């Protein structure tokens, strides 16, 4: 039986810039702990669909796992703004949680504190 990663790679071969397929593949790679590959696919997803808030969330998470904290914070901030514009409140909440994790690891005080 073919894996989900293999399935999404085949779909990507047919339509290499499809943001939905890039996001789905990136998400599957993230689940498998393949964070560099996930980051690269998710970055392409947001480049091809700049208002794709959940792709920003997962891209930020991949960056967090790779300890690319500055870039993770930048992506989370962008994604949060887009999610707010889209009315995607669940994604806003999730991005806030992950932003706090990055800030905590860096030793930053969250906005409004300290």
C-alpha positions as CSV (number, residue, x, y, z in Angstrom):
1,X,0.0,0.0,0.0
2,X,1.3,3.4,-1.0
3,X,2.0,5.9,1.8
4,X,0.3,9.3,2.0
5,X,3.7,11.0,1.3
6,X,4.1,8.9,-1.9
7,X,0.5,9.7,-2.9
8,X,1.0,13.5,-2.4
9,X,4.4,13.3,-4.3
10,X,2.6,11.7,-7.3
11,X,0.0,14.5,-7.2
12,X,2.7,17.1,-7.0
13,X,4.4,15.6,-10.0
14,X,1.2,16.4,-12.0
15,X,0.8,19.9,-10.5
16,X,4.1,21.1,-8.9
17,X,2.8,24.4,-7.7
18,X,-0.6,23.3,-6.2
19,X,-0.7,24.9,-2.7
20,X,-3.2,22.3,-1.4
21,X,-1.0,19.4,-2.4
22,X,2.2,21.2,-1.1
23,X,0.4,21.8,2.2
24,X,-0.8,18.2,2.4
25,X,2.6,16.8,1.6
26,X,4.3,19.2,4.0
27,X,1.9,18.2,6.8
28,X,2.5,14.5,6.2
29,X,6.3,15.1,6.2
30,X,5.9,17.1,9.4
31,X,4.0,14.2,11.0
32,X,6.9,11.9,10.1
33,X,9.4,14.2,11.6
34,X,10.9,15.1,8.3
35,X,11.0,18.8,9.2
36,X,13.5,20.1,6.5
37,X,11.4,18.6,3.7
38,X,8.2,19.8,5.4
39,X,9.6,23.3,5.7
40,X,10.5,23.4,2.0
41,X,7.0,22.2,0.8
42,X,5.1,24.4,3.2
43,X,7.2,27.5,2.2
44,X,6.2,26.8,-1.4
45,X,2.6,26.4,-0.3
46,X,2.5,29.9,1.2
47,X,4.4,31.4,-1.7
48,X,1.8,30.0,-4.1
49,X,-1.2,30.9,-1.8
50,X,-0.2,33.8,0.4
51,X,-3.5,33.8,2.3
52,X,-3.2,30.1,3.4
53,X,-3.2,30.6,7.2
54,X,-3.0,26.9,8.2
55,X,0.1,26.5,5.9
56,X,1.8,29.3,7.8
57,X,0.9,27.6,11.1
58,X,2.5,24.3,10.1
59,X,5.4,26.0,8.5
60,X,6.1,27.9,11.7
61,X,5.9,24.6,13.6
62,X,8.4,23.0,11.3
63,X,10.7,26.0,11.7
64,X,10.3,25.6,15.5
65,X,11.3,22.0,15.4
66,X,14.4,22.9,13.4
67,X,15.2,25.6,16.0
68,X,14.9,28.3,13.4
69,X,13.2,30.5,16.0
70,X,13.6,33.9,14.4
71,X,12.0,32.7,11.2
72,X,9.4,30.8,13.1
73,X,8.3,34.0,14.9
74,X,8.2,35.9,11.6
75,X,6.1,33.2,9.9
76,X,3.8,32.9,12.9
77,X,3.3,36.7,12.9
78,X,2.5,36.7,9.2
79,X,0.2,33.7,9.5
80,X,-1.6,35.2,12.5
81,X,-2.4,38.3,10.6
82,X,-3.7,36.3,7.7
83,X,-5.7,34.0,9.9
84,X,-7.3,37.1,11.6
85,X,-8.2,38.6,8.2
86,X,-9.7,35.2,7.1
87,X,-11.7,34.9,10.3
88,X,-9.9,31.7,11.1
89,X,-9.9,32.1,14.9
90,X,-8.8,28.5,15.7
91,X,-5.6,29.0,13.7
92,X,-5.0,32.4,15.5
93,X,-5.3,30.5,18.8
94,X,-2.9,27.8,17.7
95,X,-0.4,30.2,16.3
96,X,-0.5,32.1,19.7
97,X,0.3,28.9,21.5
98,X,3.2,28.1,19.3
99,X,4.5,31.7,19.4
100,X,4.6,31.5,23.2
101,X,6.6,28.2,23.0
102,X,9.2,29.9,20.8
103,X,9.4,32.9,23.1
104,X,9.7,30.7,26.1
105,X,12.5,28.7,24.6
106,X,14.3,31.9,23.7
107,X,13.7,33.4,27.1
108,X,11.6,36.2,25.8
109,X,8.9,37.8,27.8
110,X,5.5,37.5,26.0
111,X,4.1,40.7,24.7
112,X,2.4,42.7,27.5
113,X,4.5,41.0,30.2
114,X,7.8,41.9,32.0
